[in-house]
Amino acid sequence: MFTKWCRAFPGLPDQVAEARHFVAALLQERSVADDAVLVVSELATNAVRHTLSGSVGGWFLVVVAFRADCVRLEVVDQGGKSVPRMCDAASQDVGGRGLVLVSACAKGWGVKDVPSGRTVWADLVRDGV
């Protein structure tokens, strides 16, 4: 059994900061808090920039699940033309490093299709595990 919290956000760039605050508030005082804030920032930014979530009237959902061995972060978006994947970003590229950062922080991450679009998830090791 695990505890799950979720919140929907309008698909606007300024809402990425609100998603970070939501996660930070849930994970305050935990060792995974900083990594979790970075991960949700990258995933929410990708949702707004690269999916239908960033369109007029779009939305994204942030889910934080406290499991026995990890904290799972999920960002549910409204889908798009491309599937999230890690890129080899050249040093001069402005973007393309988000999922590399997610991979570095998480013990695992992935993508799954859902009826409303897709979910990108990342598992972070919990305190004392």
VOGU-3710 file (C-alpha; in Angstrom, 3 decimals, decimal comma):
1> mftkwcrafp> 0,000/0,000/0,000  1,184/3,514/-0,695  0,072/7,106/-0,393  -0,541/9,070/-3,570  -0,994/12,807/-4,082  -1,857/14,478/-7,375  -2,603/17,913/-8,735  -3,570/19,205/-12,178  -1,955/22,323/-13,624  -2,808/24,468/-16,649
11> glpdqvaear> -0,385/23,766/-19,499  1,396/27,109/-19,168  5,147/27,654/-18,687  4,680/29,495/-15,377  2,886/26,460/-13,965  6,130/24,469/-13,966  7,194/26,544/-10,943  3,875/25,730/-9,269  4,509/22,018/-9,895  7,947/22,379/-8,262
21> hfvaallqer> 6,357/24,057/-5,206  3,748/21,277/-4,973  6,430/18,568/-4,927  8,705/20,513/-2,578  5,872/20,932/-0,074  5,097/17,201/-0,098  8,735/16,165/0,255  10,061/18,839/2,604  12,684/17,542/5,030  13,267/14,371/2,939
31> svaddavlvv> 16,580/13,586/1,322  14,964/13,141/-2,110  13,350/16,595/-2,116  15,962/18,407/-4,215  16,169/15,635/-6,801  12,377/15,375/-6,910  11,998/19,102/-7,551  14,544/18,897/-10,389  12,851/15,833/-11,908  9,343/17,296/-11,814
41> selatnavrh> 10,667/20,535/-13,277  12,170/18,700/-16,249  9,133/16,470/-16,822  6,610/19,304/-16,498  8,689/21,518/-18,804  8,745/18,750/-21,392  4,971/18,341/-21,083  4,387/22,045/-21,723  6,973/22,378/-24,506  6,609/19,124/-26,424
51> tlsgsvggwf> 3,027/17,873/-26,017  -0,542/19,002/-26,509  -0,512/20,004/-22,838  1,125/23,262/-23,903  -1,709/24,091/-26,318  -4,527/26,507/-25,507  -6,628/24,922/-22,777  -4,009/22,228/-22,160  -3,119/20,721/-18,803  -0,707/18,353/-17,115
61> lvvvafradc> -1,025/16,300/-13,963  1,677/15,716/-11,345  1,447/12,569/-9,225  3,642/11,866/-6,180  3,386/8,322/-4,825  5,131/7,268/-1,610  5,992/3,589/-2,078  7,811/1,251/0,303  11,168/1,608/-1,442  10,863/4,821/-3,451
71> vrlevvdqgg> 9,005/7,988/-4,258  7,468/7,787/-7,731  6,948/11,038/-9,606  4,675/11,022/-12,630  3,760/13,758/-15,059  0,720/12,928/-17,160  0,484/14,996/-20,342  -1,948/15,138/-23,241  0,377/13,367/-25,666  2,071/14,574/-28,800
81> ksvprmcdaa> 3,807/13,546/-31,987  7,063/12,407/-30,423  7,858/9,982/-27,615  10,104/11,252/-24,805  13,666/9,949/-25,169  17,136/10,873/-24,011  19,080/12,913/-26,552  22,772/13,426/-27,157  22,796/17,191/-26,744  25,859/18,972/-28,060
91> sqdvggrglv> 27,513/21,364/-25,619  26,179/24,352/-27,583  22,573/23,130/-27,625  20,193/25,106/-25,421  17,988/22,104/-24,585  17,975/18,343/-24,824  19,407/17,466/-21,417  16,234/17,112/-19,344  15,835/13,352/-19,474  19,583/12,897/-18,994
101> lvsacakgwg> 19,193/14,785/-15,701  16,125/12,721/-14,805  18,060/9,524/-15,488  20,941/10,709/-13,297  18,618/11,443/-10,351  16,302/8,447/-10,590  16,844/4,752/-10,001  14,570/4,245/-13,010  12,282/6,152/-15,338  9,995/5,393/-18,236
111> vkdvpsgrtv> 7,060/6,302/-20,409  3,636/4,695/-20,615  0,634/5,545/-22,737  -2,600/6,402/-20,951  -6,044/7,214/-22,382  -5,488/10,970/-21,946  -1,987/10,989/-23,482  1,104/9,630/-21,773  2,792/9,409/-18,418  6,500/9,932/-17,846
121> wadlvrdgv> 7,555/8,532/-14,471  10,701/8,464/-12,350  11,468/6,531/-9,171  13,666/8,157/-6,527  15,115/6,106/-3,653  13,439/6,962/-0,344  15,215/7,932/2,858  16,836/4,942/4,554  16,254/2,543/1,652
//
